[in-house]
Amino acid sequence: MANRSVHNHNNNSLHGSTQMNEGYALYNVGVDVNARHSPRQNGHQQYPQGYPQAHQQQAAGQNQQRHRQQPGPQHVQQGGGNAGMSDQRAKSVLREAVDAVVNSFAKHTQGYGRVNVVEALQEFWEMKAARGSELQNGPLVVYESVPSSSPPYICFVTLPGGSCFASFQNCPTKAEARRSTAKIALMNSVFNEHPSRKITDDFIRKAVDDAKKSVKGSPEDEQNPGTSLGAFRFMLDSNRGKSMLEFQELMTVFQLLHWNGSLKAMRERDCSRQEVLAHYSHRALDDDMRSQMALDWISREQETPGIITQQLNAADSEIENARLAGRELRFPKEKKDILMLACSQIGPM
């Protein structure tokens, strides 16, 4: 069981935001390591309104210096001319993006390298609460350290809205693991504030068009909440104005219901998709839901011995891949927590 702690530091609020490349990332909000993290328009870096001019100029010079130092792609994907990335190159781009965001907060300390990212992350969410954001459990940021007697150490952080991130580097100390976790969470929190990360009419249209091509749906399917495409459209419409991370938190509930077999069971009881969506769209993921899912997996383990171990191995792999890529990982982490809860009730396996 991971050790939980809450960081709540009261200090001056942080200001400013930046942008993450917009894309079809409804189920996997986080960092796209195959994309540039410095959005541009007409060849120029775009900054949020009110971002200090001096910092823009300083950042521009740093970006030019980094771009001159960057090597070209190390391999090309087969079947086309699109440049790909080696694993090492992807990690390098991720570190660069995270450091760029942390550097933007240097004005709140005495210089780069001395930013307290743990405090900065807490201050960011306190700022959001002070500005009227509805946070069910307040602006508290919760950290969980994975028990280990030797490096690399791993730490998770759960943000007030429910999104979860983890240390994306191989950290030699527990303190460094917490800082690494705070860095990636801070970057995603800041990116999430940009208007391009909001669910708008234009975004809904593009997302539904992409989904329609994927499932070869018809315009009639899109307007029918009883179809998968219509249900997807219904969820987007219901969350218009929310951010990508807020929508991801809702999607995590439905991902877990699908993984657990609950959605299939409700269909067999003739519950319509619209009824299910309307009910669970307003229900938070809580201990009661986790306990019920754990009981379901205990029953499956009795029918198919070894299935929980198989699912745990899969969840561990998903968590590790998402962690190293800097992606949001609440879904696989919740799966693991539910499975571990089931194991605790079964006993030694």
GICORDA-V644646 format. One record per residue. N is the residue number from 1. RES is the residue in one small letter. SS is DSSP state (A for helix, B for strand, O for the rest). PSI is psi in whole degrees, 0 to 359 (999 if undefined). NEAR is the number of other C-alpha atoms within 10 Angstrom. Layout:
{{N/RES/SS/PSI/NEAR} {N/RES/SS/PSI/NEAR}}
This chain:
{{1/m/O/132/9} {2/a/O/150/13} {3/n/B/126/11} {4/r/B/143/13} {5/s/B/155/12} {6/v/B/132/13} {7/h/B/122/15} {8/n/O/95/17} {9/h/O/127/15} {10/n/O/115/11} {11/n/O/186/13} {12/n/O/143/12} {13/s/O/150/15} {14/l/O/151/17} {15/h/O/163/13} {16/g/O/154/16} {17/s/O/165/19} {18/t/O/185/23} {19/q/O/143/22} {20/m/O/144/23} {21/n/O/130/16} {22/e/O/139/13} {23/g/O/182/14} {24/y/O/85/14} {25/a/O/46/15} {26/l/O/327/14} {27/y/O/357/16} {28/n/O/66/19} {29/v/O/131/23} {30/g/B/216/25} {31/v/O/128/24} {32/d/O/101/20} {33/v/O/353/20} {34/n/O/7/14} {35/a/O/155/15} {36/r/O/142/14} {37/h/O/10/20} {38/s/O/86/16} {39/p/O/141/16} {40/r/B/158/13} {41/q/B/126/7} {42/n/O/35/6} {43/g/O/5/7} {44/h/B/144/10} {45/q/B/136/13} {46/q/O/133/14} {47/y/O/150/19} {48/p/O/155/13} {49/q/O/134/9} {50/g/O/357/9} {51/y/O/128/14} {52/p/O/137/11} {53/q/A/321/10} {54/a/A/322/9} {55/h/A/327/13} {56/q/A/315/15} {57/q/A/319/11} {58/q/A/316/11} {59/a/A/322/16} {60/a/A/317/14} {61/g/A/321/12} {62/q/A/321/12} {63/n/A/317/16} {64/q/A/319/10} {65/q/A/317/11} {66/r/A/320/12} {67/h/A/327/10} {68/r/A/331/8} {69/q/A/345/9} {70/q/O/132/11} {71/p/O/165/9} {72/g/O/172/10} {73/p/O/143/13} {74/q/O/349/12} {75/h/B/162/11} {76/v/B/136/13} {77/q/O/144/10} {78/q/O/146/9} {79/g/O/9/6} {80/g/O/176/7} {81/g/O/5/8} {82/n/O/134/10} {83/a/B/138/13} {84/g/B/187/16} {85/m/O/143/17} {86/s/O/165/13} {87/d/A/320/11} {88/q/A/319/10} {89/r/A/319/18} {90/a/A/318/19} {91/k/A/324/18} {92/s/A/318/13} {93/v/A/320/19} {94/l/A/313/24} {95/r/A/320/18} {96/e/A/317/15} {97/a/A/316/20} {98/v/A/314/20} {99/d/A/326/16} {100/a/A/319/17} {101/v/A/316/19} {102/v/A/321/22} {103/n/A/328/16} {104/s/A/343/19} {105/f/O/5/19} {106/a/A/334/16} {107/k/A/346/11} {108/h/A/357/16} {109/t/O/210/11} {110/q/O/17/9} {111/g/O/164/11} {112/y/O/142/14} {113/g/O/350/11} {114/r/O/15/13} {115/v/O/128/18} {116/n/O/94/16} {117/v/A/332/21} {118/v/A/314/20} {119/e/A/321/16} {120/a/A/319/22} {121/l/A/316/26} {122/q/A/318/26} {123/e/A/323/24} {124/f/A/313/21} {125/w/A/331/25} {126/e/A/323/24} {127/m/A/316/19} {128/k/A/318/16} {129/a/A/320/15} {130/a/A/333/12} {131/r/O/8/9} {132/g/O/7/8} {133/s/O/137/13} {134/e/O/106/13} {135/l/O/110/15} {136/q/O/319/10} {137/n/O/21/10} {138/g/O/182/13} {139/p/O/23/23} {140/l/O/135/20} {141/v/B/125/24} {142/v/B/127/18} {143/y/B/146/23} {144/e/B/121/19} {145/s/B/130/21} {146/v/O/123/16} {147/p/O/129/13} {148/s/O/143/11} {149/s/O/357/7} {150/s/O/157/9} {151/p/O/162/12} {152/p/O/142/14} {153/y/B/146/21} {154/i/O/139/27} {155/c/B/142/27} {156/f/B/155/28} {157/v/B/135/25} {158/t/B/123/22} {159/l/O/162/22} {160/p/O/326/20} {161/g/O/344/19} {162/g/O/346/22} {163/s/O/149/22} {164/c/B/136/24} {165/f/B/169/30} {166/a/B/164/33} {167/s/O/127/26} {168/f/O/5/25} {169/q/O/164/19} {170/n/O/103/14} {171/c/B/133/18} {172/p/O/344/13} {173/t/O/160/13} {174/k/A/324/19} {175/a/A/320/14} {176/e/A/325/18} {177/a/A/320/25} {178/r/A/319/23} {179/r/A/319/19} {180/s/A/320/26} {181/t/A/316/28} {182/a/A/323/30} {183/k/A/308/27} {184/i/A/326/30} {185/a/A/321/29} {186/l/A/317/24} {187/m/A/313/24} {188/n/A/325/25} {189/s/A/317/20} {190/v/A/312/18} {191/f/A/321/23} {192/n/O/343/22} {193/e/O/345/20} {194/h/O/144/17} {195/p/A/331/14} {196/s/A/346/17} {197/r/A/9/22} {198/k/B/149/20} {199/i/O/106/21} {200/t/O/173/18} {201/d/A/320/13} {202/d/A/318/8} {203/f/A/317/18} {204/i/A/316/18} {205/r/A/314/13} {206/k/A/318/14} {207/a/A/317/19} {208/v/A/321/19} {209/d/A/317/16} {210/d/A/316/13} {211/a/A/323/18} {212/k/A/320/17} {213/k/A/323/10} {214/s/A/318/9} {215/v/A/2/10} {216/k/O/47/11} {217/g/O/166/17} {218/s/O/164/12} {219/p/A/328/11} {220/e/A/322/10} {221/d/A/322/17} {222/e/A/327/21} {223/q/O/359/14} {224/n/O/107/16} {225/p/O/348/19} {226/g/O/347/15} {227/t/O/162/17} {228/s/A/320/16} {229/l/A/318/23} {230/g/A/323/23} {231/a/A/321/20} {232/f/A/315/19} {233/r/A/319/22} {234/f/A/317/20} {235/m/A/319/19} {236/l/A/315/22} {237/d/A/322/14} {238/s/A/341/15} {239/n/O/21/19} {240/r/O/133/15} {241/g/O/344/16} {242/k/O/166/14} {243/s/B/170/18} {244/m/A/318/23} {245/l/A/322/27} {246/e/A/319/18} {247/f/A/322/21} {248/q/A/322/23} {249/e/A/320/22} {250/l/A/317/21} {251/m/A/329/18} {252/t/A/320/21} {253/v/A/313/21} {254/f/A/328/20} {255/q/A/318/18} {256/l/A/320/21} {257/l/A/322/18} {258/h/A/312/13} {259/w/A/322/14} {260/n/A/349/17} {261/g/O/5/13} {262/s/A/322/15} {263/l/A/319/18} {264/k/A/319/14} {265/a/A/322/13} {266/m/A/325/15} {267/r/A/321/12} {268/e/A/339/10} {269/r/O/15/9} {270/d/O/28/9} {271/c/O/131/13} {272/s/O/157/15} {273/r/A/320/21} {274/q/A/321/16} {275/e/A/317/13} {276/v/A/315/15} {277/l/A/316/17} {278/a/A/324/14} {279/h/A/308/10} {280/y/A/347/14} {281/s/O/342/16} {282/h/O/16/9} {283/r/O/126/11} {284/a/O/154/13} {285/l/O/115/17} {286/d/O/181/9} {287/d/A/327/10} {288/d/A/317/9} {289/m/A/319/15} {290/r/A/318/19} {291/s/A/320/15} {292/q/A/319/14} {293/m/A/323/23} {294/a/A/319/23} {295/l/A/322/17} {296/d/A/320/16} {297/w/A/332/22} {298/i/A/318/21} {299/s/A/319/13} {300/r/A/324/14} {301/e/A/324/18} {302/q/A/327/11} {303/e/A/322/10} {304/t/O/86/11} {305/p/O/134/13} {306/g/O/351/13} {307/i/A/327/15} {308/i/A/318/20} {309/t/A/319/15} {310/q/A/316/10} {311/q/A/324/15} {312/l/A/317/19} {313/n/A/319/13} {314/a/A/318/14} {315/a/A/319/20} {316/d/A/318/15} {317/s/A/317/13} {318/e/A/319/15} {319/i/A/314/23} {320/e/A/317/15} {321/n/A/317/14} {322/a/A/321/21} {323/r/A/309/23} {324/l/A/337/16} {325/a/A/357/21} {326/g/O/27/29} {327/r/B/158/23} {328/e/O/136/27} {329/l/O/28/24} {330/r/A/323/24} {331/f/A/305/25} {332/p/A/329/22} {333/k/A/319/18} {334/e/A/321/18} {335/k/A/313/24} {336/k/A/317/20} {337/d/A/320/17} {338/i/A/317/23} {339/l/A/322/24} {340/m/A/325/17} {341/l/A/319/18} {342/a/A/318/23} {343/c/A/322/18} {344/s/A/334/12} {345/q/A/335/11} {346/i/A/321/13} {347/g/O/191/7} {348/p/O/136/6} {349/m/O/999/10}}
